[in-house]
């Protein structure tokens, strides 16, 4: 009898067991219907990496006319961040189902002036127009996968995923201001009850792994599955819900 056969078998079994501990493989991306009501408005406190209050954020969602199909409706997300004497307004119009972006506009307003980035999506490409604070305009065209979603919409889109223990999927995101594509692995890491200024929420803890940074979101388990808390993995800024209507 080969004395190494038993050792090899044991090592193989250990390898299989360890592989099984790595979490469920990502499943196909499938969004459900929008859980938010038309006209929803959620407000958040914004704190910096040191835990100090830095400003506020508002997410507003409303049904609007589609920018690409006459007679059809779309969702419009407006995120407004006010911090350190400046304001950033991000407006994204996206498909009513599937939430693929149609158009977007970023405005940054401060004492130094105003800058703006407009994006128009058509199939597998996006046309970008940048207007700087010095009133210099540049245009560029980028190729993007037809299934890409805008980065700013991701915290809200998590609400329409079938989150549960062990759930995992992947989402491609695009950030127009930097023309940056990322492949994000979304994984439910567990459950947690959070106490916030808006009340107590039983949440799913969702990890968002971009490879070089990992963000984390807390999504309420009860409909309409509000975003309760969000920690950005790149700047360590934190959003915490203060109210929704």
N, C-alpha and C positions, 0 to 999 in steps of 0.2 A: 504493500500500500504506500502511495506517495504521501509523505508526511506534510508536504506543502499544499496538498489539495484542500485540506480542511482550513488552513490559514487563508488561502485564496478565497474560498467560499465565504468565510467570515468577513473578510474585507469587502467583498462584493455586497454582502447584505448590509454592512455598515454604510457603504456608499449610497445604496438605494434609500436607506432610512434618512440619511442626511439630505439627500436630494428632495425627499418628501417634506422636509421641514422648511424649505425655502419659500413656502407660500404658494397659493394657487396661481396657475399660469393665467396671464391676461386673456380675457374673453373678448369677443368681437364688440366693438363700440356700438351701442344701441341706446339712443335717447328715448325717453318716454315723453308724454305730453308735457307742456309747460305747467309746472305746479303753481306758479305765481299768478295772482289775479291781475287783470288789466288795471293799471294805475298804481300798482304797488310801489311804495317808497320806504326804503330802509335806511336808517341812520346809524353811524358808527363813530366811536372815538378812535383816533389814530395816535398810537404811541411809538416812540423811536426805539432803537436797540437798547437804550439805557432805561427803558420803561417810563420815560417822561412824556407827558402829553404834548403832541406836536401839532394836532389839528383835528379835522373831522372829515368824514367821507359820507356821501349819499349815493345810494344805488336806486334808480327809478326805472321801472319797466312798464311799457305801454304798447298797446296794439296800434299800428300805423299802416298806411298804405304801402304796399311793396314797392321797392325801387326798381324791380326788375320785371314784374308781371302785372300788367294793368288789371284792375279789378280784384286783385288778391291782397291779403293782409300780411303783415310781417310784425316781428317784435322789434322794438327799439329800446336799447339799454343806454341810459345816460349815467355815467359815474362822475361825480364831482368831488374832487379832493381840495380842501382848503387848508393850507399849512404854511407857516413861516412867511406870511405876507404875500403869498402867491396862490393862484388857483389853477387847477388842471381839470378840464372838462373833456371827457371822452364819450362820444356818441357813436353807437354801432347799430345799424339796421341789419337784421338777420332773418333768415327764413322762419316762417311760423312753425314748421316742423323740421327737426334736424339741426336748426340754428346755424346753418352756414352763413357767413357774413355776405352782405350785399354791398354796403358802403360803410365807411367810418370817417370820423373827423376827430382829431385831437387838437385842442386849443390850450396853450399855456400862457397865462396872463400874470405879469408881475410888474414891478416898478420900472424894470428895464425895457418893457414892451410886450408884444404879443407874437407868438409863433404858432404856426398851424400846419398840420399834416392831414391831407385828405387821401382816402383810398377808395378805389372802385374795383370791385371783384368781378371778373368775367371768366367763367370756367376755371382753367388752371393758371390764371395769371391775375396780377393786381397792378393797377396803375396808381402811382403815388405822386402827389404834388406837395412840395414843402415850401412854405413861405416863412422866411426867417424874420427875426426882430428888425433886421435892417431892410426889410421889404425886398429881399432877393428871393426869387422863385426858381426852384429846380424841379425837374420831373424825372421819373425813372419807372421802369417796368420790371417786375419781379415774377418769376415762375413760382407758383405755390401749388401744393397738392389740392385737388378739388374738395378734399374732405377736411381741409384746415379750418380751424376756428380762431377768432381773434383772442389773443392772450388775455385782454381785459375782461372778456366774458366768461372765462373759465370758472371763477368762483361761483357764479350764478348757474352755469350749466351743470355743475356737480349736482345741483338740486333735482335735476330731471333724470339722473342715472339710477339704476336699480340697486342702490347701496344696501349691502347686507354683510354679515360676517364672512370674511374670506373673499369678498368681491375684488376684482382687479380688471383693469382695461388700459388702453393706451389712446392718447389724444395728441394730434399734431396741432400746434398753436403757431400763430404768426403775429409778430409785433411790428406794425408798420413803421413806427418812428425809427427803428433800428434795422428794418428789413430782415428780421431774425426769425428763423424757423426753429422749433424745438419739438422733440418727441417726448411727451410726458407720460410716465407710468403712474396711473392712478390706482391706489390700493387702500382698502378699508383696513385700518390698523387696530380697530377696536371700538369700544363704546365709552362714553364719558358724560356725566351730568355736569353741566356748567351753570353757575349762577352769574347772571349779568345784570346790568341796569334795566334790561328789558324783561327780566324774569328768569326762571329756571328752565333749562332745556335738557332733555335727554338727546344726546347727539351721537352721530357716527364720526369717528376721528379718521380723516382721510389724508393720506400722504400723497404728495405730488412730487415725484422724482424726475428732475430734468437732467440728471447725470452729474452736473457740476453744482447743483443746488437742490435742496429739498424743502418745499413749502408744506404747510399743514393747514387743513380746513376742518372746522367743526360744523356739521350739517345737522339740523334738527331732524329727528326721526319722524315727527308728526308732520302731516301736510299743513302748510305748503312748503315744508322742508327749508326753512330760512337758513341763510348763512349766519351762524351765531358768532363765529370767531375765525380769523384768518391770520396766519403768520407767514410773511414773505421770506423765503429762504435766502434771498440775495441781500436784502437790506435789513432783515430782522425787524421790519416794521410790523405792528400788530393792529388789526382792526377788531373791535369788539362792539357787538350790537347794543344800541341804546334804545331803539324803538322801531316799529314797523307799522305801516298803515296801508 
